[in-house]
Amino acid sequence: MNRDKSPPGLGYSDAVIEHFQNPRHVGKIEHADGVGRIINPVCGDVTELYLRIKSGIVEEARFQSLGCAVTIASASVFLDKIKGAAISELLAGEDEGVVCRLIELIEKELGELPAQKLHCPPATVEAFFQALEQNADKERDGELASRLKRLGLLVKEYYGRGKEKKGT
């Protein structure tokens, strides 16, 4: 039985459709503590992510996007998950593990994505790291800013997923 309400052939889960049609946390935050802006290198979708941070907690998070259903759904579900979270907990662990865990956080909530859309969730995570890096720079936390820059570079490795099996 196919529980997917998307038109045949699109392969989008109910969660993707719900977060695309009714995205949460849309908009800007005036005087945000951090802003990240990503142009997805695979498809050109644009995501801007705004954070308000208080005492190390993501107090408010918003986004704007010019992108496909999966790009918008990725940002919507991710901000649902990080709002109210401690930054130290979101970034706990080894760098590769942090990147993988945050991307999986999106993908687990959205369900199985078509292979050609696996490049969408990493853009949200990269925008998040950019916003946190901007905040760390404002707070003069050079060590955290350097780590966030490294995390952002690690995310780029995830954009090629879904292309590996072509021609094999």
C-alpha positions as CSV (number, residue, x, y, z in Angstrom):
1,M,0.0,0.0,0.0
2,N,1.4,3.4,-1.0
3,R,0.8,6.0,1.7
4,D,2.5,8.6,-0.4
5,K,0.0,11.3,-1.5
6,S,2.3,12.7,-4.1
7,P,1.4,12.3,-7.8
8,P,2.7,9.0,-9.2
9,G,6.4,9.2,-10.1
10,L,7.5,12.0,-7.8
11,G,8.2,9.7,-4.9
12,Y,7.7,12.4,-2.2
13,S,6.6,11.3,1.3
14,D,3.7,12.7,3.1
15,A,6.1,14.6,5.3
16,V,7.8,16.3,2.4
17,I,4.4,17.3,0.9
18,E,3.2,18.6,4.3
19,H,6.3,20.7,5.0
20,F,6.3,22.0,1.4
21,Q,2.7,23.0,1.4
22,N,2.7,24.3,5.0
23,P,6.2,25.2,5.8
24,R,7.0,26.2,9.4
25,H,9.3,29.1,10.5
26,V,9.1,31.0,7.2
27,G,10.4,34.6,7.2
28,K,13.2,36.8,8.4
29,I,14.4,37.7,11.8
30,E,15.3,41.4,12.0
31,H,18.7,41.9,13.7
32,A,19.4,38.1,13.7
33,D,22.4,36.9,15.6
34,G,23.4,34.8,12.6
35,V,22.4,34.5,9.0
36,G,23.4,31.8,6.6
37,R,22.8,31.9,2.8
38,I,23.4,29.0,0.5
39,I,23.1,28.6,-3.2
40,N,22.9,24.8,-3.7
41,P,25.8,23.9,-6.0
42,V,23.8,21.1,-7.6
43,C,20.5,22.8,-8.5
44,G,20.8,26.5,-7.7
45,D,18.1,26.6,-5.0
46,V,18.6,29.4,-2.5
47,T,18.1,29.1,1.2
48,E,18.6,31.8,3.8
49,L,18.5,30.8,7.5
50,Y,18.1,33.3,10.4
51,L,18.9,32.5,14.0
52,R,18.3,34.3,17.3
53,I,20.5,32.8,20.0
54,K,20.3,33.5,23.7
55,S,22.5,31.9,26.3
56,G,23.7,29.2,23.8
57,I,20.1,28.2,22.9
58,V,18.5,28.6,19.5
59,E,15.7,30.8,20.7
60,E,14.2,31.6,17.2
61,A,14.9,30.2,13.8
62,R,13.4,31.3,10.4
63,F,14.1,30.7,6.8
64,Q,13.4,31.9,3.3
65,S,13.9,29.8,0.3
66,L,13.6,29.9,-3.5
67,G,13.7,26.2,-4.1
68,C,12.0,22.9,-4.8
69,A,9.7,21.0,-2.4
70,V,12.5,19.0,-0.8
71,T,14.6,22.2,-0.2
72,I,11.7,23.9,1.5
73,A,10.7,20.9,3.5
74,S,14.3,20.3,4.6
75,A,14.5,23.8,6.1
76,S,11.1,23.6,7.7
77,V,11.7,20.3,9.4
78,F,15.2,21.2,10.5
79,L,14.1,24.4,12.2
80,D,11.3,22.4,13.9
81,K,14.1,20.2,15.4
82,I,16.7,22.9,16.4
83,K,14.4,25.5,17.9
84,G,15.0,25.5,21.6
85,A,18.1,23.3,21.3
86,A,21.4,24.0,22.9
87,I,24.1,24.7,20.3
88,S,26.6,22.7,22.3
89,E,24.3,19.6,22.0
90,L,23.7,20.2,18.3
91,L,27.5,20.3,17.7
92,A,28.5,17.6,20.2
93,G,30.8,14.9,18.8
94,E,33.4,14.6,16.1
95,D,33.0,16.8,13.1
96,E,32.0,14.1,10.6
97,G,29.5,12.7,13.0
98,V,27.9,16.1,13.6
99,V,27.4,16.7,9.9
100,C,26.0,13.2,9.3
101,R,23.7,13.4,12.4
102,L,22.2,16.8,11.3
103,I,21.6,15.7,7.7
104,E,20.1,12.4,9.0
105,L,17.9,14.4,11.4
106,I,16.2,16.0,8.3
107,E,16.1,12.8,6.2
108,K,14.6,10.7,9.0
109,E,11.8,13.2,9.5
110,L,11.1,13.6,5.7
111,G,11.3,9.9,5.0
112,E,13.0,8.3,1.9
113,L,13.9,10.9,-0.7
114,P,14.4,10.3,-4.4
115,A,18.1,9.9,-5.2
116,Q,18.1,13.0,-7.3
117,K,17.0,15.1,-4.3
118,L,19.6,13.9,-1.8
119,H,21.5,17.2,-2.4
120,C,18.8,19.3,-0.7
121,P,19.1,18.5,3.0
122,P,22.9,19.3,3.1
123,A,22.2,22.9,2.0
124,T,20.0,23.5,5.1
125,V,22.7,22.2,7.3
126,E,25.4,24.3,5.6
127,A,23.3,27.4,6.0
128,F,22.9,26.6,9.7
129,F,26.7,26.3,10.1
130,Q,27.1,29.7,8.3
131,A,24.6,31.3,10.6
132,L,26.3,29.9,13.7
133,E,29.7,30.9,12.3
134,Q,28.5,34.5,11.8
135,N,27.3,34.5,15.4
136,A,30.5,33.1,16.7
137,D,32.4,35.8,14.9
138,K,30.2,38.5,16.5
139,E,30.8,36.9,19.9
140,R,34.6,36.8,19.1
141,D,34.7,33.0,19.6
142,G,37.4,32.2,17.1
143,E,37.7,28.6,18.0
144,L,34.0,27.9,17.4
145,A,34.0,30.0,14.2
146,S,36.9,27.9,12.9
147,R,35.2,24.6,13.7
148,L,32.0,25.8,12.0
149,K,34.0,26.7,8.9
150,R,35.4,23.1,8.9
151,L,31.9,21.7,9.4
152,G,30.6,23.7,6.4
153,L,33.4,22.3,4.3
154,L,32.5,18.7,5.3
155,V,28.9,19.3,4.3
156,K,29.9,19.9,0.7
157,E,30.9,16.2,0.5
158,Y,27.2,15.3,0.8
159,Y,26.0,17.2,-2.3
160,G,27.1,14.4,-4.7
161,R,24.9,11.7,-3.1
162,G,22.5,10.1,-5.4
163,K,24.7,10.4,-8.5
164,E,27.2,7.6,-7.6
165,K,25.2,4.8,-9.3
166,K,24.8,6.3,-12.7
167,G,26.2,4.1,-15.4
168,T,27.1,1.2,-13.1
